[in-house]
Amino acid sequence: HPDKSKIPDSAEKFLEIKLAYEILSDIDRRRIYDRYGVTDEDSHYLQKKYDYREYNRFSVDSNENIFGKNFIFDHGISFYHKLSVTTNYFEKTILPYSTQKVHIIMFYNDWCFRCIQVIGAFKKLIEVLKPLGVQFATINAVHEPTVFRKTGADEVPKLIVILDRHMFIYRDNSLAPQKIVEFIRKKLPHKIYQRIDNNNINDFLGGWRQDNRIRALLFEPRILTRLRYLITAFEFKERVAFGFVDTSSERSNDIISRFHINAKMDTLLLFNEDSQNYVASICMSDIPIKKLINVIDTNQFLALPRLSSQEMLEKVCPTEWNRPRKRLCVILITENKPSHDNARVALRHIALNSGFNLERVRFAYMFKERQFDFVDSISKGSFGNYFPQLVIIWRRDEKQVKYEWVFGAKNDLDINPLKNATINEIEYTIKRLLKSSEALNYEAIVKKLFNEHTEGILSKWILRLTYFIDYLSDHIEDEHFIAFSSLMGTILFMFAVGYILMYFVRAEEEKLKAQGLFVHSNENPHTSQISELKLYELRAEKYNGMVRLLKPGCRTIILITDYQSRKKLFPDFHKAVWPYRKARTLLFGHLLIEKGLSWYSELLRLSLCENKKLQVNPRNCVGTVIALNGHRKYFCMYHAKHPETVRGTKRILKITKHLLNKNDDPESGIFLETNFPEELKAEEKVLLEENLLNGFDEWLERLFDGRTHKYFINYWPDFLNK
């Protein structure tokens, strides 16, 4: 309650609890939530449907309508409606829950006559498989097209089997229960069980140290395991390791005599850490699925389980926010080495002989080096780096933990057998903390536990490959497989023929070399390839590729020439850009001013923000180089008389004039003359065509250093093809 709790988001959690209580206490809202996942009370699912029967729209006989007395269309489709689920329910309930249960989904629509024909077979399927633990649902393919496409179904009716979030399409036209059973049996993972005989029984029963799971031995007088046992093994695969023993085989005689098994009955034995004595057993000719699940669920944990994953922590040490009903978890923090085995054995002995209710107190242990983050977060109040240590925690929620260290067990945990004083100290601390008036000393925010059973990369790829092969076998028809095999055979044949031809060619080369009639191409010094520099002409058909569609960071450098000057300017331009020929972000080209005068004048007009059309002299444009950035819409310009090109000379003259005008140094005129013939030459110099690119090298350096002026435009003008 927000008035009692100090948690910041207590008000929001209280409202969520209140809403959940309202939904679960209302029969109709609870039914709608279970089927469609709808929590809004204004939903159309909860609106009252008007009863039209008083208008006699339907006949009194439910099988009589406008199509005749024997047409039961509405009655058949209503059966699918009762099991129908939505996309939201499918993704949030069925898919996550498919990691434990087998689900069968039937796709249908309201106007599918074939769907009505298979209703009887589908009902029979439900009667046979639902008692075995298989879950059934239907989905309207028209109303939920997303799920229909996601599963890979292509028509209705279509039956889909969902296992561990994987979807398998059943393509046989017959819905006989035996065929469906065989289909499910093939799709169940093979790693959920193991075949046990006289040779591997001891290794199987002693494997709890590695995978942290109890052992379940199922004895059957048959070779083929029943589907109900396989489905149960699939449901408890994370906490129980199943082994199946064929009592009709001679290789199981030692096991049968060891545990005194009736070879003609189905028998289940459950083992924890003690491989000699089982903790629970069932012996019947046909073990019911409910009884099987109840016995396994009651004994699904070891006496002292290892907290090896967050899921294991949630099961062994569940959360409880109410102090009077708090659940304590006694955890031994130890290291994965033989010297700490005595401590684990000692705590296991306490767990087996304690009289505490398992709903209130559970015992477990964890490896410090594998769950370092969790141990580090509750390290306050501990004994430093001394291990093993014993801590009692109370999980209030997924992140908040209250805990207290047991000081009396500091020095005696690794002594076997434990002292009575140590055992009494542990039991006294547990009894004290179970009282609602007692509070634990420390509080911490913890992270999720590391999953120690995470599969490696190789195992994941093998599982994906296996699923991919199953997917191909489900989705590829025989004719498709024949066509694919023919294509692959043709490709392999071509490779084989090519390899044979290459073999004969090499043999012939070796023969000619031995005769001295063949010289290898690598021995000729003149065959070394030299990188070429290509100049592309800017034309209308190449304009988009060279300018408009340039990738970010790329530029095109264009030399403007005419027919008379191109032969003189190309060598100088080629020499200047040759060092940059390997740059992948540069493209080099040239533009004939006779063809591109209108485009160039429009480019200048856009950069000057002029509204009227510019009158450009084509001869003055010769020798101009423009660097175009198509992505950012700007260009840089080089010309021999451009102010940016001659600014260095003019700046030196300006500095010289400033020094001569100073009167504080009478000898300044000795070294500096007052006449400036260079300035006059710089201003009156007449440029020849062969001198137009003299300063182009320096301009390129400034261009790549980012020191050139950028002329931005709003868009690139069209390049007209005249």
JOTAJO-V269716 format. One record per pair of residues at least 24 apart in sequence whose C-alpha atoms are under 10 Angstrom apart, sorted by the first residue. I is the first residue (numbers start at 1). J is the second residue. Records with the same first field share a line. If there is no record, write none. Layout:
# JOTAJO-V269716
I: J  J
This chain:
# JOTAJO-V269716
33: 89
34: 85  89  93
35: 82  83  84  85  86  89  90  93  137
36: 84  85  86  87  88  89  90  93
37: 85  86  87  88  89  90  92  93
38: 86  88  89
72: 116
73: 110  111  112  113  116  117
74: 110  111  116
75: 116
76: 110  113  115  116  117  118  119  120
77: 108  109  110  111  112  113  115  116  119
78: 110
79: 116  119  123  138
80: 106  107  108  109  110  115  116  119  122  137  138  139  140
81: 108  109  110  137  138  139  140
82: 137  138
83: 136  137  138  139
84: 108  136  137  138  139  140
85: 137  138  139  140  144
86: 138  139  140  143  144  147
87: 139  140  143  144  145  146  147  148
88: 144  147
90: 137  139  147
91: 147  165
94: 135  136  137  162  163  165
95: 162  163  164  165  166  167
96: 163  164  165
97: 162  163  164  165  235
98: 135  161  162  163  164  165  166  167  234  235
99: 162  163  164  165  166  234  235  236  237  238
100: 163  164  165  231  232  233  234  235  236  237  238
101: 133  134  135  162  163  164  231  232  234  235  236
102: 132  133  134  135  136  161  162  163  164  165  184  188  231  234  235
103: 130  133  134  135  136  137  160  161  162  163  164  165  167  184
104: 129  134  135  136  137  138  159  160  161  162  163  167  168  169  170  180  184
105: 135  136  137  138  139  158  159  160  161  162  167  169
106: 136  137  138  139  140  141  156  157  158  159  160  161
107: 137  138  139  140  141  142  144  147  148  153  155  156  157  158  159  160
108: 138  139  140  141  142  143  148  155  156  157  158  159
109: 138  139  140  141  142  143  156  157
110: 140  141  142
112: 156  157
113: 156  157
114: 156  157
115: 156  157  158
116: 157
117: 157
118: 157  173  174  175
120: 175
121: 174  175  176  177
122: 159  175  176  177
124: 175  176  177
125: 175  176  177  178  180  181
126: 177
127: 177
128: 177  178  181
129: 177  180  181  227  228
131: 228  288  289  290
132: 227  228  229  230  231  232  288  289  290
133: 227  228  231  232  235  289  290  293
134: 161  228  231
135: 161  162
136: 161
152: 471  474  475
153: 475
161: 187
162: 187
163: 187  188  189  234
164: 188  189  234
166: 467  471
167: 467  471
168: 467  470  471  473  474  475
169: 471  473  474  475
170: 474  475
171: 474  475  477
181: 226  227
182: 227
184: 227  230  231
185: 225  226  227  230  231
186: 470
187: 467  470
188: 227  230  231  233  234
189: 230  234  463
190: 230  234
191: 233  234  237  241  242
192: 230  231  232  233  234  235  236  237  238  240  241  242  243
193: 217  229  230  233  234  237  240  241  242  243  244
194: 241  242  243  244  245
195: 242  243  244  245  246
196: 242  243  244  245  246  251  252  255
197: 243  244  245  246  247  249  250  251  252  253  254  255  256
198: 245  250  251  252  253  254  255  256
199: 251  252  254  255
201: 243  245  252  254  255  275
202: 275  276
203: 275
204: 241  242  243  275
205: 241  243  270  271  272  273  274  275  276
206: 271  272  273  274  275
207: 241  273  275
208: 240  241  271  272  273  274  275  302  305
209: 273  305  306
210: 453
211: 238  239  240  241  306  308  452  453
212: 238  239  240  241  272  273  301  302  304  305  306  307  308  312  453
213: 237  238  239  240  241  242  271  272  273  300  301  302  305  306
214: 239  240  241  242  270  271  272  273  274  296  299  300  301  302  303  305
215: 239  240  241  242  243  269  270  271  272  273  275  278  300  301  302
216: 240  241  242  243  244  268  269  270  271  272  278  280  281  296  300
217: 241  242  243  244  245  267  268  269  270  271  278  281
218: 242  243  244  245  246  247  266  267  268  269  270  281  282  283
219: 243  244  245  246  247  248  252  255  256  261  262  263  264  265  266  267  268  269  283
220: 244  245  246  247  248  262  263  264  265  266  267  268  285  286
221: 245  246  247  248  249  262  263  264  265  266  267  285
222: 246  247  248  249  264  266
223: 247  248  249
226: 286
228: 287  288  289  292
229: 287  288  289  292  293
231: 289
232: 289  290  292  293  296
233: 293  296
235: 293
236: 293  296  297  300
238: 300  311  312  453
239: 296  297  300  301  302  311  312  315
240: 270  271  272  296  297  299  300  301  302
241: 270  271  300
242: 268  270
243: 268  269
244: 268
268: 292  295  296
269: 296
270: 295  296  299  300
271: 299  300  301  302
272: 299  300  301  302  303  304  305
273: 302  303  304  305  348
274: 302  303
302: 348  363  364
303: 347  348  349  350  351  352  362  363  364
304: 330  331  332  344  345  347  348  349  350  351  352  362  363  364  365
305: 331  348  362  363  364  365  366
306: 331  332  363  364  365  366  367
307: 331  332  364  365  366  367  371  449  450  451  452
308: 365  366  367  370  371  449  450  451  452  453
309: 366  371  448  449  450  451  452  453  454
310: 398  447  448  449  450  451  452
311: 448  449  450  451
312: 449  451
313: 364  395  398  448  449
314: 395  398
316: 358  359  361  362  363  364
317: 359  360  361  362  363  364  393  394  395
318: 359  360  362  394  395  396  397  398
319: 394  395  396  397  398  399  400  401
320: 394  395  396  397  398
321: 394  395  396  397  400
322: 396  436
323: 394  396  434  435  436  437  438  439
324: 434  435  436  437  438
325: 359  360  434  435  436
326: 359  360  361  394  395  396  433  434  435  436
327: 357  358  359  360  361  362  393  394  395  396  433  434
328: 358  359  360  361  362  363  392  393  394  395  402  403  430  433  434
329: 358  360  361  362  363  364  365  391  392  393  394  395  403  430
330: 361  362  363  364  365  390  391  392  393  394  403  404  405  406  426  430
331: 362  363  364  365  366  389  390  391  392  393  405
332: 363  364  365  366  367  368  387  388  389  390  391  392  413
333: 364  365  366  367  368  369  371  375  386  387  388  389  390  391
334: 365  366  367  368  369  386  387  388  389  390
335: 365  366  367  368  369  370  387  388
336: 366  367  368  369  370
337: 367
339: 388  414
340: 387  388  413  414  415
341: 414  416
342: 413  414  415  416  417  418
343: 387  388  389  390  412  413  414  415  416  417  418
344: 388  413  414  416
345: 413  414  415  416  417  418
346: 412  413  414  415  416  417  418  423
347: 390  413  414  418  423  426
349: 417  418
350: 418  423  426  427
354: 423  427
355: 427
356: 427  430  431
360: 434
361: 392  394  430  431  434
362: 392
363: 392
365: 389  390  391
370: 449  450  451  452
371: 447  448  449  450  451  452
372: 449  450
373: 446  447  448  449  450
374: 444  445  446  447  448  449  450
375: 446  447  449
376: 446
377: 401  443  444  445  446  447
378: 402  403  404  405  442  443  444  445  446
379: 403  405  442  444
380: 404  405  441  442  443  444
381: 405  407  441  442
382: 406  407  410
383: 407  410
386: 410  411
387: 411  413  414
388: 412  413  414
389: 413  414
390: 426
391: 426
392: 426  429  430  433  440
393: 433  440  442  443
394: 433  439  440  443
395: 443  444  446
397: 445
398: 445  446  447  448
399: 444  445  446  447  448
400: 443  444  445  446  447
401: 440  442  443  444  445  446
402: 439  440  441  442  443  444  445
403: 439  440  441  442  443  444
404: 429  433  439  440  441  442  443
405: 429  440  441  442
406: 430
531: 578  581  582
532: 578  581  582
533: 574  577  578  579  580  581  582  587  588
534: 574  581  587  588  589
535: 559  570  574  587  588  589  590
536: 587  588  589  590  591
537: 588  589  590  591  592
538: 588  589  590  591  592  595  596  719
539: 590  591  592  595  596  719  720  721
540: 595  596  718  719  720  721  722
541: 719  720  721
542: 719
543: 718  719  720
544: 630  716  718  719
545: 630
546: 587  588  589  628  629  630
547: 587  628  629  630  631  633  716
548: 628  629  630  631  632  633  715  716  717  718
549: 629  630  631
550: 585  587  628  629  630  631  632
551: 585  629  630  631  632
552: 585  629  630  631  632
553: 584  585  586  629  630  631  632
554: 583  584  585  586  587  628  629  630  631  632
555: 584  585  586  587  588  627  628  629  630  631  632  635
556: 585  586  587  588  589  590  626  627  628  629  630  635
557: 586  587  588  589  590  625  626  627  628  629  635  636  637  700
558: 587  588  589  590  591  624  625  626  627  628  637
559: 588  589  590  591  592  593  621  622  623  624  625  626  627  638
560: 589  590  591  592  593  594  596  597  600  618  621  622  623  624  625  626
561: 590  591  592  593  594  618  619  621  622  623  624  625
562: 590  591  592  593  594  595  618  619  621  622  623
563: 592  593  594
564: 622
565: 592  619  622  623  689  690
566: 590  591  592  622  623  689
568: 689  690  691  692
569: 622  623  689  690  691  692  693
570: 623  693
572: 690  691  692  693  694  696  697
573: 623  625  693  694  696  697
575: 697
576: 693  694  695  696  697  698  700
577: 696  697  700
580: 700
586: 627
587: 627  628
588: 627
589: 625
590: 625  626
591: 622  624  625
592: 618  622
593: 617  618  619  621  622
594: 618  619  722
595: 719  720  721  722
596: 719  720  721  722
597: 621  719  720
598: 717  718  719  720  722
599: 716  717  718  719  720
600: 717  719
601: 717
602: 716  717  718  719
603: 635  711  713  715  716  717  718
604: 711  713
605: 713
606: 711  712  713  714  715  716  717
607: 634  635  710  711  712  713  714
608: 711  712  713
609: 713  714
622: 689  692
623: 689  690  691  692  693  696
624: 692  693  696
625: 693  696  699
627: 700  703  710
628: 710  711
629: 710  712
630: 715  716
632: 712  713  714  715
633: 710  711  712  713  714  715  716
634: 709  710  711  712  713  714  715  716
635: 708  709  710  711  712  713
636: 703  708  709  710  711  712
637: 699  703  708  709  710  711
638: 692  693  695  696  699  700  703  708  709
639: 692  693  694  695  696  699
640: 687  691  692  693  694  695  696
641: 682  683  685  687  692
644: 699  708  709
645: 695  696  698  699  708
646: 682  683  695
649: 678  679  682
650: 678  679  682  683
652: 679
653: 678  679
654: 679
